[in-house]
Protein backbone atom coordinates (compact mmCIF):
# COMPACT_ATOMS: atom_id res chain seq x y z
CA UNK A 1 0.00 0.00 0.00
CA UNK A 2 1.26 3.44 -0.90
CA UNK A 3 0.92 5.92 1.94
CA UNK A 4 0.19 9.64 1.63
CA UNK A 5 1.47 12.07 4.21
CA UNK A 6 -1.11 14.51 5.59
CA UNK A 7 -1.07 17.39 8.05
CA UNK A 8 -3.95 18.21 10.39
CA UNK A 9 -4.86 20.04 13.54
CA UNK A 10 -6.83 18.39 16.33
CA UNK A 11 -7.80 19.36 19.83
CA UNK A 12 -4.99 18.61 22.26
CA UNK A 13 -7.21 16.37 24.40
CA UNK A 14 -8.19 14.32 21.33
CA UNK A 15 -4.53 14.05 20.31
CA UNK A 16 -3.61 12.78 23.77
CA UNK A 17 -6.41 10.19 23.66
CA UNK A 18 -5.23 9.07 20.22
CA UNK A 19 -1.64 8.67 21.40
CA UNK A 20 -2.79 6.79 24.49
CA UNK A 21 -4.90 4.43 22.41
CA UNK A 22 -2.00 3.79 20.04
CA UNK A 23 0.27 3.04 22.99
CA UNK A 24 -2.31 0.77 24.68
CA UNK A 25 -2.86 -1.23 21.49
CA UNK A 26 0.83 -1.30 20.60
CA UNK A 27 0.25 0.42 17.27
CA UNK A 28 1.43 3.65 15.76
CA UNK A 29 -0.73 6.76 15.72
CA UNK A 30 -0.70 6.46 11.94
CA UNK A 31 -2.15 2.95 12.11
CA UNK A 32 -4.90 4.03 14.50
CA UNK A 33 -5.78 7.04 12.34
CA UNK A 34 -5.82 4.97 9.14
CA UNK A 35 -8.20 2.46 10.74
CA UNK A 36 -10.44 5.26 12.03
CA UNK A 37 -10.59 6.91 8.61
CA UNK A 38 -11.41 3.59 6.90
CA UNK A 39 -14.22 2.90 9.38
CA UNK A 40 -15.62 6.42 8.97
CA UNK A 41 -15.66 6.12 5.18
CA UNK A 42 -17.34 2.71 5.32
CA UNK A 43 -20.10 4.07 7.58
CA UNK A 44 -20.68 7.15 5.43
CA UNK A 45 -20.86 5.11 2.23
CA UNK A 46 -23.26 2.54 3.67
CA UNK A 47 -25.84 5.09 4.80
CA UNK A 48 -27.18 6.05 1.32
CA UNK A 49 -27.72 2.36 0.49
CA UNK A 50 -29.60 1.79 3.74
CA UNK A 51 -31.78 4.85 3.16
CA UNK A 52 -32.52 3.76 -0.41
CA UNK A 53 -33.64 0.32 0.82
CA UNK A 54 -35.80 1.94 3.50
CA UNK A 55 -37.47 4.19 0.95
CA UNK A 56 -38.09 1.22 -1.37
CA UNK A 57 -39.61 -0.77 1.48
CA UNK A 58 -41.85 2.11 2.54
CA UNK A 59 -43.05 2.58 -1.04
CA UNK A 60 -43.72 -1.15 -1.47
CA UNK A 61 -45.67 -1.31 1.80
CA UNK A 62 -47.55 1.97 1.54
CA UNK A 63 -50.98 0.32 1.57
CA UNK A 64 -50.14 -1.73 4.66
CA UNK A 65 -48.97 1.44 6.38
CA UNK A 66 -52.30 3.12 5.66
CA UNK A 67 -54.18 0.16 7.17
CA UNK A 68 -52.11 0.42 10.35
CA UNK A 69 -52.83 4.13 10.92
MMTF fields as JSON, N, C-alpha, C and O atoms, coordinates in Angstrom:
{
  "mmtfVersion": "1.0.0",
  "mmtfProducer": "UNKNOWN",
  "numBonds": 275,
  "numAtoms": 276,
  "numGroups": 69,
  "numChains": 1,
  "numModels": 1,
  "chainsPerModel": [1],
  "groupsPerChain": [69],
  "chainIdList": ["A"],
  "bondAtomList": [4, 2, 8, 6, 12, 10, 16, 14, 20, 18, 24, 22, 28, 26, 32, 30, 36, 34, 40, 38, 44, 42, 48, 46, 52, 50, 56, 54, 60, 58, 64, 62, 68, 66, 72, 70, 76, 74, 80, 78, 84, 82, 88, 86, 92, 90, 96, 94, 100, 98, 104, 102, 108, 106, 112, 110, 116, 114, 120, 118, 124, 122, 128, 126, 132, 130, 136, 134, 140, 138, 144, 142, 148, 146, 152, 150, 156, 154, 160, 158, 164, 162, 168, 166, 172, 170, 176, 174, 180, 178, 184, 182, 188, 186, 192, 190, 196, 194, 200, 198, 204, 202, 208, 206, 212, 210, 216, 214, 220, 218, 224, 222, 228, 226, 232, 230, 236, 234, 240, 238, 244, 242, 248, 246, 252, 250, 256, 254, 260, 258, 264, 262, 268, 266, 272, 270],
  "bondOrderList": [1, 1, 1, 1, 1, 1, 1, 1, 1, 1, 1, 1, 1, 1, 1, 1, 1, 1, 1, 1, 1, 1, 1, 1, 1, 1, 1, 1, 1, 1, 1, 1, 1, 1, 1, 1, 1, 1, 1, 1, 1, 1, 1, 1, 1, 1, 1, 1, 1, 1, 1, 1, 1, 1, 1, 1, 1, 1, 1, 1, 1, 1, 1, 1, 1, 1, 1, 1],
  "groupList": [{"groupName": "UNK", "atomNameList": ["N", "CA", "C", "O"], "elementList": ["N", "C", "C", "O"], "formalChargeList": [0, 0, 0, 0], "bondAtomList": [1, 0, 2, 1, 3, 2], "bondOrderList": [1, 1, 2], "singleLetterCode": "X", "chemCompType": "L-PEPTIDE LINKING"}],
  "groupTypeList": [0, 0, 0, 0, 0, 0, 0, 0, 0, 0, 0, 0, 0, 0, 0, 0, 0, 0, 0, 0, 0, 0, 0, 0, 0, 0, 0, 0, 0, 0, 0, 0, 0, 0, 0, 0, 0, 0, 0, 0, 0, 0, 0, 0, 0, 0, 0, 0, 0, 0, 0, 0, 0, 0, 0, 0, 0, 0, 0, 0, 0, 0, 0, 0, 0, 0, 0, 0, 0],
  "groupIdList": [1, 2, 3, 4, 5, 6, 7, 8, 9, 10, 11, 12, 13, 14, 15, 16, 17, 18, 19, 20, 21, 22, 23, 24, 25, 26, 27, 28, 29, 30, 31, 32, 33, 34, 35, 36, 37, 38, 39, 40, 41, 42, 43, 44, 45, 46, 47, 48, 49, 50, 51, 52, 53, 54, 55, 56, 57, 58, 59, 60, 61, 62, 63, 64, 65, 66, 67, 68, 69],
  "secStructList": [7, 7, 7, 7, 7, 7, 7, 7, 7, 7, 7, 2, 2, 2, 2, 2, 2, 2, 2, 2, 2, 2, 2, 2, 6, 6, 7, 7, 2, 2, 2, 2, 2, 2, 2, 2, 2, 2, 2, 2, 2, 2, 2, 2, 2, 2, 2, 2, 2, 2, 2, 2, 2, 2, 2, 2, 2, 2, 2, 2, 6, 2, 2, 2, 2, 2, 2, 2, 7],
  "xCoordList": [0.841, 0.0, 0.889, 1.847, 0.559, 1.263, 0.623, -0.601, 1.422, 0.916, 1.082, 2.038, 0.142, 0.192, 0.331, -0.393, 1.256, 1.466, 0.467, 0.264, -0.16, -1.109, -0.723, 0.06, -1.281, -1.074, -2.453, -3.321, -2.659, -3.948, -3.795, -2.768, -4.833, -4.857, -6.029, -7.142, -5.776, -6.826, -6.706, -5.644, -7.79, -7.798, -6.744, -6.561, -6.069, -4.988, -5.477, -4.774, -6.67, -7.214, -7.464, -7.21, -7.961, -8.19, -6.857, -6.737, -5.861, -4.533, -3.957, -3.383, -4.123, -3.613, -4.33, -3.7, -5.649, -6.409, -5.948, -5.823, -5.7, -5.235, -3.875, -3.664, -2.974, -1.644, -1.745, -1.059, -2.6, -2.785, -3.347, -2.893, -4.33, -4.904, -3.852, -3.765, -3.062, -2.005, -1.032, -0.639, -0.66, 0.269, -0.352, 0.294, -1.624, -2.31, -2.475, -2.452, -2.639, -2.863, -1.586, -1.603, -0.478, 0.835, 0.851, 1.389, 0.245, 0.245, 0.725, 0.811, 1.029, 1.428, 0.174, -0.92, 0.37, -0.733, -1.23, -2.435, -0.334, -0.699, -1.624, -2.598, -1.307, -2.148, -3.543, -4.54, -3.611, -4.905, -5.719, -6.912, -5.081, -5.777, -6.25, -7.37, -5.43, -5.818, -7.044, -7.969, -7.049, -8.199, -9.453, -10.535, -9.301, -10.438, -11.011, -12.229, -10.147, -10.594, -11.314, -12.358, -10.768, -11.411, -12.799, -13.747, -12.927, -14.223, -15.22, -16.394, -14.765, -15.62, -16.144, -17.339, -15.255, -15.66, -16.651, -17.612, -16.43, -17.34, -18.731, -19.731, -18.8, -20.105, -20.802, -22.006, -20.077, -20.68, -21.163, -22.172, -20.468, -20.863, -22.053, -22.86, -22.169, -23.261, -24.594, -25.628, -24.597, -25.842, -26.756, -27.945, -26.278, -27.182, -27.849, -29.022, -27.124, -27.721, -28.825, -29.877, -28.593, -29.6, -30.839, -31.96, -30.647, -31.782, -32.554, -33.783, -31.86, -32.523, -33.379, -34.507, -32.873, -33.64, -34.856, -35.931, -34.688, -35.8, -36.886, -38.067, -36.5, -37.472, -38.194, -39.409, -37.472, -38.087, -39.098, -40.198, -38.72, -39.612, -40.861, -41.964, -40.699, -41.853, -42.796, -44.015, -42.248, -43.054, -43.799, -44.984, -43.11, -43.719, -44.822, -45.758, -44.708, -45.666, -46.558, -47.055, -46.756, -47.545, -48.984, -49.52, -49.597, -50.979, -51.079, -52.003, -50.147, -50.136, -49.99, -50.637, -49.16, -48.972, -50.262, -50.571, -51.019, -52.299, -53.279, -54.031, -53.283, -54.179, -53.825, -54.701, -52.561, -52.112, -52.284, -52.08, -52.655, -52.831, -54.011, -54.29],
  "yCoordList": [-1.171, 0.0, 1.238, 1.333, 2.172, 3.439, 4.375, 4.499, 5.022, 5.925, 7.372, 7.717, 8.207, 9.638, 10.37, 10.093, 11.297, 12.071, 13.222, 13.913, 13.421, 14.515, 15.338, 14.898, 16.525, 17.389, 17.816, 18.146, 17.813, 18.214, 18.798, 18.631, 19.484, 20.043, 19.416, 19.354, 18.954, 18.388, 18.966, 19.437, 18.92, 19.362, 18.583, 17.386, 19.25, 18.611, 17.399, 16.393, 17.493, 16.368, 15.162, 14.023, 15.417, 14.324, 13.703, 12.48, 14.542, 14.046, 13.144, 12.091, 13.578, 12.784, 11.438, 10.413, 11.443, 10.186, 9.272, 8.061, 9.848, 9.066, 8.437, 7.255, 9.208, 8.674, 7.584, 6.566, 7.797, 6.786, 5.495, 4.404, 5.621, 4.426, 3.688, 2.461, 4.42, 3.792, 3.041, 1.911, 3.67, 3.042, 1.785, 0.739, 1.897, 0.774, -0.42, -1.567, -0.155, -1.225, -1.616, -2.42, -1.023, -1.301, -1.083, -1.887, 0.027, 0.419, 1.858, 2.572, 2.265, 3.654, 4.526, 4.044, 5.816, 6.761, 6.695, 6.773, 6.556, 6.464, 5.265, 5.376, 4.132, 2.947, 3.165, 2.787, 3.768, 4.026, 5.0, 4.787, 6.07, 7.043, 6.427, 6.694, 5.617, 4.971, 4.091, 4.107, 3.324, 2.464, 3.312, 2.983, 4.393, 5.263, 5.881, 5.964, 6.31, 6.906, 5.867, 6.161, 4.659, 3.587, 3.28, 3.13, 3.184, 2.897, 4.028, 3.773, 5.258, 6.418, 6.386, 6.566, 6.159, 6.121, 4.995, 5.183, 3.841, 2.71, 3.044, 2.716, 3.691, 4.075, 5.104, 5.0, 6.084, 7.145, 6.614, 7.085, 5.661, 5.106, 4.162, 4.051, 3.497, 2.541, 3.24, 2.709, 4.401, 5.094, 5.329, 5.03, 5.846, 6.051, 4.757, 4.772, 3.64, 2.363, 1.956, 1.48, 2.138, 1.788, 2.651, 2.143, 3.951, 4.85, 4.508, 4.586, 4.136, 3.76, 2.514, 2.455, 1.526, 0.318, 0.637, 0.074, 1.534, 1.936, 2.609, 2.302, 3.52, 4.195, 3.202, 3.3, 2.253, 1.225, 0.408, 0.132, 0.023, -0.771, 0.013, -0.534, 1.281, 2.113, 2.266, 2.223, 2.443, 2.581, 1.281, 1.302, 0.156, -1.145, -1.492, -2.222, -0.968, -1.31, -0.133, -0.063, 0.772, 1.968, 1.626, 2.206, 0.699, 0.32, -0.277, 0.043, -1.131, -1.727, -0.63, -0.679, 0.332, 1.441, 2.204, 2.591, 2.423, 3.12, 2.333, 2.92, 1.011, 0.165, 0.204, 0.045, 0.413, 0.418, 1.754, 1.848, 2.79, 4.13, 4.182, 5.227],
  "zCoordList": [0.0, 0.0, 0.0, 0.767, -0.863, -0.904, 0.111, 0.152, 0.916, 1.941, 1.494, 0.799, 1.902, 1.634, 2.951, 3.908, 2.997, 4.213, 4.25, 3.252, 5.424, 5.594, 6.819, 7.661, 6.899, 8.049, 8.534, 7.726, 9.853, 10.386, 11.766, 12.425, 12.191, 13.538, 14.274, 13.75, 15.487, 16.328, 17.732, 18.139, 18.444, 19.828, 20.613, 20.394, 21.507, 22.262, 23.058, 23.153, 23.624, 24.399, 23.494, 23.885, 22.288, 21.33, 20.929, 20.846, 20.683, 20.311, 21.417, 21.141, 22.654, 23.773, 23.864, 24.121, 23.653, 23.661, 22.529, 22.713, 21.373, 20.225, 20.516, 20.243, 21.056, 21.397, 22.453, 22.367, 23.45, 24.49, 23.908, 24.252, 23.032, 22.409, 21.594, 21.654, 20.841, 20.044, 20.956, 20.665, 22.037, 22.991, 23.602, 23.68, 24.04, 24.676, 23.741, 24.186, 22.458, 21.487, 20.75, 19.817, 21.196, 20.601, 19.091, 18.329, 18.689, 17.274, 17.172, 18.171, 15.975, 15.764, 15.649, 15.355, 15.891, 15.723, 14.285, 14.042, 13.35, 11.938, 11.672, 10.927, 12.287, 12.112, 12.691, 12.076, 13.858, 14.5, 13.654, 13.438, 13.174, 12.336, 11.03, 10.595, 10.404, 9.144, 9.351, 8.54, 10.436, 10.737, 10.982, 10.495, 11.734, 12.033, 10.761, 10.605, 9.864, 8.606, 7.752, 7.169, 7.674, 6.898, 7.445, 6.675, 8.77, 9.38, 9.135, 8.869, 9.223, 8.968, 7.534, 7.299, 6.588, 5.185, 4.916, 4.169, 5.509, 5.324, 5.854, 5.216, 7.012, 7.583, 6.713, 6.481, 6.233, 5.426, 4.077, 3.553, 3.525, 2.231, 2.365, 1.442, 3.475, 3.67, 3.864, 3.459, 4.464, 4.797, 3.593, 3.699, 2.453, 1.317, 0.859, 0.487, 0.878, 0.486, 1.448, 1.022, 2.736, 3.737, 3.549, 3.581, 3.355, 3.164, 1.898, 1.885, 0.849, -0.407, -0.189, -0.68, 0.532, 0.823, 1.69, 1.485, 2.652, 3.503, 2.683, 2.843, 1.811, 0.949, 0.05, -0.121, -0.524, -1.37, -0.579, -1.06, 0.64, 1.48, 1.852, 1.836, 2.185, 2.54, 1.35, 1.516, 0.166, -1.039, -1.327, -1.661, -1.199, -1.473, -0.472, -0.8, 0.747, 1.8, 2.18, 3.304, 1.261, 1.543, 1.946, 2.89, 1.24, 1.57, 2.968, 3.716, 3.317, 4.658, 5.712, 6.758, 5.442, 6.38, 6.605, 7.732, 5.533, 5.662, 6.511, 7.289, 6.377, 7.165, 8.651, 9.501, 8.964, 10.347, 11.039, 12.25, 10.301, 10.918, 11.828, 12.417]
}
